[in-house]
Amino acid sequence: MKEQKELVWLQYENKFYILHADFLGRLSFDLDLGQIEQVKDGFTNGLLTQTYDSYLSEYPAMTDIQMVFTYSNLYAAREMAVDKIKVDDQDALFEYYKKKIDTFLILDSVPPEVDDDPAYTAVLVSRVDGYLPNIISTSDPRYEHIRELVVWEYKYLARAHDQRDADIEATRNDPDLDLATKNLYINLINYRTELAVYYLHDEFVGRLNAELSLEEVDGIKSWISYNVYNLTYNAYLELNPDMTEVQKQFAHGYLFAARELAMDKGSSDEKHAIFNKYKGIINNYLAGLYNPNSHLEYDWTQFDTTGVHADGWLLDEMKIKLYPNPADNIIFLEFFNERSVRNISLFSNIGQKILNISDGELSPGL
């Protein structure tokens, strides 16, 4: 079934993006922002610089706007190409963005964005004005333009998440679909949205890097995710005054990864859920429980619905809590429903069955 094949592909794309964030976090253990950029260039054989220099040579009269557009799109291409193993796949990403650049250079313009909700835009402008001065002075000639970039990123993300929610609701209420098909389509909607958001993320970061310093981009990433990255790291230092340098690097790196993912989430709860997941990793590490070889991660924002009983009980309507998240060796499961559960199977992210409980009925609770 083509939908099932697409779902498998999208699930792997999701894993690649999470691995990308984790990789950047690990690099931040020992490298500064500039050195991390150099590693990305190494992974992609210097295609960003080579291609950009080629454009400058081919179009010596490029305007500042054209140079920014060109660099930002090539930056996005490199960000995605980092995760590709085959050179052909890396080249394909650069070719995709080069077509956008070529079209822009020919037309020398892009269609203007239509602000379909000025009231919401005003709310976003106020939100960004609340933190952007921490990064760029309001007297800086770049301020209004960068604020506009950030505001529109909020709007693009909101559109993607709102469309996702509307599509899921329509699928749930479709009387012509059986339960298994509904769950398949809902998973597809979620993962398609995730992929669209990943493109938004890399293109947004590309636009910022075309006009700001690495430190300024880093600051915007932090504030878009409510500065949880810095606040949480400082809290770890305060609560654990005897942390070694290695422990500090570990905490900093995993919070770095959490921020990379959290900045694209559509609500405060979703952003904090990402940080809580990575705080679980850090807490396990500080407690001496972290084992990278047997490390188990699970994400209950996306459900595998293959085992849903066909009596009309949608899995995402179940109230389930698993903790700590992620876990090593010991996992606590709580479920609170009107019905009992007969069987629980837990699989790792590579499909290995780790736990199976099927001895009679399990009553709601711990």
Beta strands, then each sheet from edge to edge (+ up, - down):
strand 1: 320-323
strand 2: 332-335
strand 3: 344-347
strand 4: 353-357
sheet 1: 1+ 2-
sheet 2: 3+ 4-
end
